[in-house]
Amino acid sequence: MSVSQFVFSIFLIFLQIQTSFSQNENDITVVIKTFRGNDKRNYYGENPPSHLKLKWKIDLGSGKSLVKDIQKIWAGAGWTGQPLLVLENGKPYIIQGAYDYNLRKIDANTGKVVWKYRFDDIIKGTGTIWENPHADLPENRFVILQGSRYGYKNDWNAKVIPSFRGISLLTGKELWRMNVRRTYSYSRDVDASTLVLNDTAYIGLENGIFTIFNPDNSFAHLKDSILQPFVFKEHILFNDSDILLHGRNFVTESSPTLLGNKIIIAACSRIYSYNLKTKKLDWNFYLATDIDGTPVVTKDNKILVPLERQYIKGQGGVLKLDPEKSEAQAVEWFFPTENKQFGEWEGGIVGTVAVNDSYNEADTLPKIAAFSGIDGNLYVIDYMAIDTTKKVRSPDEKTEYVTPQLLFKYSIGSGISSPVIIENKIIACSSSGIYLFEYQTKNKKMNFKLIDKILGIPVEASPIVWNKKIYVASRNGFLYCLGD
């Protein structure tokens, strides 16, 4: 090869890299980037179907995991495993974690798997896709921040448990690992989804540490023999009184939520507010009971918090809180659900509340919220309207609260899945199956009806919707694509 040919070859390689970078930048759109879609946790997709016909399904397999030192086999995917959605040159792809330890990129039209990345244990939570404008390589521009359980063959007491990782969206290759270190909590898992603002990521790890870090692999450094992202700051989300009440059962499972200049974090029995200006935790609301679901921001800049029934005499349900008020004045209302035993739960809500805010921009519809209870019911309420005919006891039964207006209640079977509201449709899943509802507003009155259902598909995960299709994973081992 002559010198001129060599130079020309180098030029072609450089041109290909630049073209690739441009394509990656211009032709990839992240539609559903995190658990419940966006930073406020209130977006679930677009263009819902009117039927639940099977389009395709794929086997996600199963994996072994330890629960209280007892080996169990988990199939498919479950709480809180929701698909993510991206468009590449207009073509939809989903990202799904599963109980067979694998994170998958899947062609959303056909179900064909593009790549798989294997963790050390089952994947319960949903990842977050972050676009890095300063990526070192074109294929690293879009990064999936994904957690898993601590590792089936890992020693829980080991110095390093890398149960949180950064994965390239385009290649499925690992970019970094984070050590979820040992604390007083029994867990070193990661169920939560990351909240990313510019070049800073925020997540509550299950060990009870609110971690603020740089997800850019260019700034990752070798620590404890693994390449780890640079951590800016850490905050402990529990104290001595929590340890006395909960023992080691103090874990942070929900995802951080953005409300104005604050990040809302639910950690076991507390709701914290992290102030982005002062960079401090400036609000601490104690609830006594366990919080599994993720707080959701409403259109009036409040939050809806689901409560499990644990450690309390009363009932679980949903609280509407105003983080701008003092802890003593923060409760706007409480909606209790019925006490009922289901699995390890005694009542309340384990999933996350859905609201129609992302589909009600013109404020022409009532502001509604939907949630599924351990008691087996789907509830739909008007979160801005108070039922003036009654009051309810607080979860600890020490006081009374007002309660919102109930618009609709339907028995779907007990479950921990989070429903979604998209346009005039509600999709709710349970241990019994998948339910599709439609609602209409006439003379300021809302009418709801069941338009389709599939029984026999147990679902704990959260669904998403795109272009007349519903994507949801089941505990029976399969990921389903359903639609018209």
Secondary structure as GFF3:
##gff-version 3
##sequence-region A 1 484
A	DSSP	alpha_helix	3	26	.	.	.	ID=ss1
A	DSSP	beta_strand	28	32	.	.	.	ID=ss2
A	DSSP	beta_strand	45	46	.	.	.	ID=ss3
A	DSSP	beta_strand	53	59	.	.	.	ID=ss4
A	DSSP	beta_strand	62	67	.	.	.	ID=ss5
A	DSSP	beta_strand	70	75	.	.	.	ID=ss6
A	DSSP	beta_strand	84	88	.	.	.	ID=ss7
A	DSSP	beta_strand	91	97	.	.	.	ID=ss8
A	DSSP	beta_strand	102	107	.	.	.	ID=ss9
A	DSSP	beta_strand	113	118	.	.	.	ID=ss10
A	DSSP	beta_strand	128	131	.	.	.	ID=ss11
A	DSSP	three_ten_helix	138	140	.	.	.	ID=ss12
A	DSSP	beta_strand	142	147	.	.	.	ID=ss13
A	DSSP	beta_strand	164	168	.	.	.	ID=ss14
A	DSSP	beta_strand	174	178	.	.	.	ID=ss15
A	DSSP	beta_strand	195	197	.	.	.	ID=ss16
A	DSSP	beta_strand	200	204	.	.	.	ID=ss17
A	DSSP	beta_strand	209	214	.	.	.	ID=ss18
A	DSSP	three_ten_helix	217	219	.	.	.	ID=ss19
A	DSSP	beta_strand	221	223	.	.	.	ID=ss20
A	DSSP	beta_strand	226	228	.	.	.	ID=ss21
A	DSSP	beta_strand	230	236	.	.	.	ID=ss22
A	DSSP	alpha_helix	240	246	.	.	.	ID=ss23
A	DSSP	beta_strand	257	259	.	.	.	ID=ss24
A	DSSP	beta_strand	262	267	.	.	.	ID=ss25
A	DSSP	beta_strand	270	275	.	.	.	ID=ss26
A	DSSP	beta_strand	280	286	.	.	.	ID=ss27
A	DSSP	beta_strand	296	297	.	.	.	ID=ss28
A	DSSP	beta_strand	303	307	.	.	.	ID=ss29
A	DSSP	beta_strand	317	321	.	.	.	ID=ss30
A	DSSP	three_ten_helix	327	329	.	.	.	ID=ss31
A	DSSP	beta_strand	331	336	.	.	.	ID=ss32
A	DSSP	beta_strand	339	342	.	.	.	ID=ss33
A	DSSP	beta_strand	345	347	.	.	.	ID=ss34
A	DSSP	beta_strand	354	355	.	.	.	ID=ss35
A	DSSP	three_ten_helix	357	359	.	.	.	ID=ss36
A	DSSP	beta_strand	368	372	.	.	.	ID=ss37
A	DSSP	beta_strand	377	393	.	.	.	ID=ss38
A	DSSP	beta_strand	400	411	.	.	.	ID=ss39
A	DSSP	beta_strand	420	422	.	.	.	ID=ss40
A	DSSP	beta_strand	425	429	.	.	.	ID=ss41
A	DSSP	beta_strand	433	442	.	.	.	ID=ss42
A	DSSP	beta_strand	445	455	.	.	.	ID=ss43
A	DSSP	beta_strand	464	466	.	.	.	ID=ss44
A	DSSP	beta_strand	469	473	.	.	.	ID=ss45
A	DSSP	beta_strand	478	483	.	.	.	ID=ss46
###
